[in-house]
Amino acid sequence: MAGVFHPRAAVALKVLWEDYDQGAEDEVTSFVLIPRSASIERNGYADADTAEVVFDRHLLSVDPRTIGSIHVVVHLGTVASATAAFEAAEANARFYGYADLNTSELGEEGEWVTLRCRDLTGVLIDAQWPGGTIPVKRIDRAIDQVLSKVPAAAKLREGGIVNRTGGVLPTPAVGRIRKKYGRPFGAGTSCWEVIQALAAEVGLRCFVEGEDLVLAKPATLFATDAAVEGLRTLMFGHNLERLGIERDMARKSVPNVRVTTYPGGKKKPLVATWPSPPRYSKKRVTKDGKVTKNIEYEDLYVADVTDMATLRELAEAAWEDIGRKEIKVSVATRETTSLEGESEDLLSVVTGTPLRVAIRRDTKLRNALETLSRAERVQRLVARGYEAQVAAVIARRLDDVVTIKDKALYTRLARLRWEASDGFSFEAEAVNFIWRAGSA
């Protein structure tokens, strides 16, 4: 967003009052409040996003015992002037969820009420699957059967499951026995775990976005900038206050890797493993004393790979990359818009959003050296006290901007925070653009 902007926040609350098991008709009150502060934590796909909102106590001076539940929508956005009104609208709704904890506190700064919330993923995490089988059917219908067991998840069913795969949703390819009897899930498993297992079986990722349940293809391994949609660029020296780069260079113990893809919407997957043959297995002793070895894999999923040769290359590259743990980047900014991005695009960053991080080099040094030959650059730098080898590298890589990694990074965690007294801040942690089963 060009020019001066003024970040704002508002919180829409819908309070269901406690009826103390009297069987009375539900009493609901809805209102919008301006908080002291509001923060949103974007966590992994397998976890619930969280929010914390703080109000002056006189705005929400209610005995917590009289409240049955509180539905919370956090709105973040910007206005053009300090006196302009900020309207809580669907376009600037950044978090939907329910309050898990309501606390009142008193301090030197006055009295306040804090609501700690989880998004609708939390409803599915808390709900226990009663036990039973899921018939083999199209993935959205199978997941809807799970949602039907969770009354509190009715909102996720209203518009149907959102299909972002770019094609027809698949039905798992299974054998005759499984097709006849369905897939069993034992009692005590959370409904969210059941949904995640069903989605992974057909190579898809399932996550909650606002009040929708979304099915999408996982990000392609090592996606390049050109292949990634919605890329946000952040640059140290331009719109970043803080930049941290971490790379664990120690070699890690890596399990066998298994990479799966569903080419062209086909039901039957292509699967490649690495190393070949497998190097790691777990010994198990049977009841009759025989020792067997179970091969264990770390499962990865990719989209739109149509041949085995490419899939094997990806499996090998993933195995090597996991072993090196590659780069982890942490960033912090007070901007709401990325470099050359759409207005307020940092406010819509979620887990999986692709980020590109760059560093603006010393432009004075560049201007002094750009007209010189490479040998003359080295001589000038050595004369200024640089080691010869370092001078050679600088002379060779004399660019105004250097991208930290030539491939898009993957947002693993993000934190958006607004305070009435301190404005807006954005923090994120990004890693290699790899999705692993059961992780962010």
Rosetta blueprint (number, residue, H / E / L):
1 M L
2 A L
3 G L
4 V L
5 F L
6 H E
7 P E
8 R E
9 A E
10 A E
11 V E
12 A E
13 L E
14 K E
15 V E
16 L E
17 W E
18 E L
19 D L
20 Y L
21 D L
22 Q L
23 G L
24 A L
25 E L
26 D L
27 E L
28 V E
29 T E
30 S E
31 F E
32 V E
33 L E
34 I L
35 P L
36 R L
37 S E
38 A E
39 S E
40 I E
41 E E
42 R E
43 N L
44 G L
45 Y L
46 A L
47 D L
48 A L
49 D L
50 T E
51 A E
52 E E
53 V E
54 V E
55 F E
56 D E
57 R H
58 H H
59 L H
60 L L
61 S L
62 V L
63 D L
64 P H
65 R H
66 T H
67 I E
68 G E
69 S E
70 I E
71 H E
72 V E
73 V E
74 V E
75 H E
76 L E
77 G E
78 T E
79 V E
80 A L
81 S L
82 A L
83 T L
84 A L
85 A L
86 F L
87 E L
88 A L
89 A L
90 E H
91 A H
92 N H
93 A E
94 R E
95 F E
96 Y E
97 G E
98 Y E
99 A E
100 D E
101 L E
102 N E
103 T E
104 S E
105 E E
106 L E
107 G E
108 E L
109 E L
110 G E
111 E E
112 W E
113 V E
114 T E
115 L E
116 R E
117 C E
118 R E
119 D E
120 L L
121 T H
122 G H
123 V H
124 L H
125 I H
126 D H
127 A L
128 Q E
129 W L
130 P L
131 G L
132 G E
133 T E
134 I E
135 P L
136 V L
137 K L
138 R L
139 I H
140 D H
141 R H
142 A H
143 I H
144 D H
145 Q H
146 V H
147 L H
148 S L
149 K L
150 V L
151 P H
152 A H
153 A H
154 A H
155 K H
156 L H
157 R H
158 E H
159 G L
160 G L
161 I L
162 V E
163 N E
164 R E
165 T L
166 G L
167 G L
168 V L
169 L L
170 P L
171 T L
172 P L
173 A L
174 V L
175 G L
176 R H
177 I H
178 R H
179 K H
180 K H
181 Y H
182 G L
183 R E
184 P E
185 F E
186 G L
187 A L
188 G L
189 T L
190 S E
191 C H
192 W H
193 E H
194 V H
195 I H
196 Q H
197 A H
198 L H
199 A H
200 A H
201 E H
202 V L
203 G L
204 L L
205 R E
206 C E
207 F E
208 V E
209 E E
210 G L
211 E L
212 D E
213 L E
214 V E
215 L E
216 A E
217 K L
218 P L
219 A L
220 T L
221 L L
222 F L
223 A L
224 T E
225 D H
226 A H
227 A H
228 V L
229 E L
230 G L
231 L L
232 R E
233 T E
234 L E
235 M E
236 F E
237 G L
238 H L
239 N L
240 L E
241 E L
242 R E
243 L E
244 G E
245 I E
246 E E
247 R E
248 D L
249 M L
250 A L
251 R L
252 K L
253 S L
254 V L
255 P L
256 N E
257 V E
258 R E
259 V E
260 T E
261 T E
262 Y L
263 P H
264 G H
265 G H
266 K L
267 K L
268 K L
269 P L
270 L E
271 V E
272 A E
273 T E
274 W E
275 P L
276 S L
277 P L
278 P L
279 R L
280 Y L
281 S E
282 K E
283 K E
284 R E
285 V E
286 T L
287 K L
288 D L
289 G L
290 K L
291 V E
292 T E
293 K E
294 N E
295 I E
296 E L
297 Y E
298 E E
299 D E
300 L E
301 Y E
302 V L
303 A L
304 D L
305 V L
306 T L
307 D L
308 M H
309 A H
310 T H
311 L H
312 R H
313 E H
314 L H
315 A H
316 E H
317 A H
318 A H
319 W H
320 E H
321 D H
322 I H
323 G H
324 R H
325 K L
326 E L
327 I E
328 K E
329 V E
330 S E
331 V E
332 A E
333 T E
334 R L
335 E L
336 T L
337 T L
338 S L
339 L L
340 E L
341 G L
342 E L
343 S L
344 E L
345 D H
346 L H
347 L H
348 S H
349 V L
350 V L
351 T L
352 G L
353 T L
354 P E
355 L E
356 R E
357 V E
358 A E
359 I E
360 R E
361 R L
362 D L
363 T H
364 K H
365 L H
366 R H
367 N H
368 A H
369 L H
370 E L
371 T L
372 L L
373 S L
374 R H
375 A H
376 E H
377 R H
378 V H
379 Q H
380 R H
381 L H
382 V H
383 A H
384 R L
385 G L
386 Y L
387 E L
388 A H
389 Q H
390 V H
391 A H
392 A H
393 V H
394 I H
395 A H
396 R H
397 R L
398 L L
399 D L
400 D L
401 V E
402 V E
403 T E
404 I L
405 K L
406 D L
407 K E
408 A L
409 L E
410 Y E
411 T E
412 R E
413 L E
414 A E
415 R E
416 L E
417 R E
418 W E
419 E E
420 A L
421 S L
422 D L
423 G E
424 F E
425 S E
426 F E
427 E E
428 A E
429 E E
430 A E
431 V E
432 N E
433 F L
434 I L
435 W L
436 R E
437 A L
438 G L
439 S L
440 A L
